[in-house]
Amino acid sequence: MMMTSCDDSATQRLEDAARWHLWLTEVHSPEERADFEEWLSADPRNEAALTELRASLDIVDSLSGTPELVRLRGEALRAAGLSHDLRRARAFLTSRLVGRLAAMAAAIACLAIAAIWWTVSVPQVQTAVAERRTVSLPDGSRLSLDADTRVTTDYSRERRQLTLWKGRAKFEVAKDALRPFTVAVGGRMVVALGTSFSVELIDGEVHVALYDGRVDVMRAGSSGQWVSITSPSRPGEPVLTPGHELVLSANAPPPAASSVPRDVMKVSAVSAERSLSWESGDLSFADEPLSVAVARVNRYTSRPLRVGDAKAAGVRISGVFHEGDVEAFVSGVTGVFPITARRDGQDIELVSAQAAR
């Protein structure tokens, strides 16, 4: 179920729908029924609001025993000043109080929809081989997933925490200073407030590309606390700025010293167009190890390529290939670089020229 934004116009429409919903529980004359039919036909969004309200209240009933909805329902009642018995009060309500009750019902509906969305929706987003996907998160952030990618989400009132388990994803983060947006990946943590960046877990490395804003990349320190490794306030540490990519080892053990050895990370300039070419169906490589290129190509094929030896894995390649076109990739690599393709039926292994002898 999609969550309706509870802005002023939507809230007013939902309040009207709640008022009519309560009105329909009573017996009315044909003339009064005509008023309802007139409201219903005045705008197609009116009927949609009533249908959405009823569906939301049905879900509230089905989940009425959950702690979160019990708490939210209590908060809504206190906020509306109607914590006394509503059924007994209904008989004495004036038209003004009916509107007040409708507003309260609308508030409960919005809270219920929000509670359901925040607590049980999109706990995991995953793509299959050769599938890409873009989803909107509850806070307005957007998540784009490359093929063969899995992300889990953990949203609450206090935090927005995601975990990238495999693959690559781009995050366009909605600003919320009270709830930092974090992405855990490969034993690292990327923290952002409102920005655009991508994170990839590949070939034993974490790649963090920043397109706009600022992120802080952190590692687990020897004391178990998270320590920044991209803070400008720490002399000697790399600083990640827009248009740059940080590459560092994944799952590295916490160092004994307060700094991270320089040979496990690097920051380099990156083109957003090249880095995000996968969103439009192209795979672009610029002086990257063959092992990394093959891992990305394999996200789009049911017949994954293999790299046969360390020398071949380290050959650095450049080029642009269309996703899923494995043969074009193999032809391009073997035609330009010192790489040979060994074939065994449908299996293809890429080896160095030396290993092919």
PyMOL commands that set and color helices and strands:
alter all, ss='L'
color gray80, all
select helices_A, chain A and resi 8-23+30-42+44-62+67-80+86-90+95-120+262-264+272-275+277-280+290-300+310-314+326-336+353-356
alter helices_A, ss='H'
color red, helices_A
select strands_A, chain A and resi 124-126+133-136+142-145+150-155+160-172+181-185+188-192+196-202+205-212+215-220+226-228+244-249+265-269+282-289+306-307+316-322+339-344+347-352
alter strands_A, ss='S'
color yellow, strands_A
deselect
rebuild
show_as cartoon
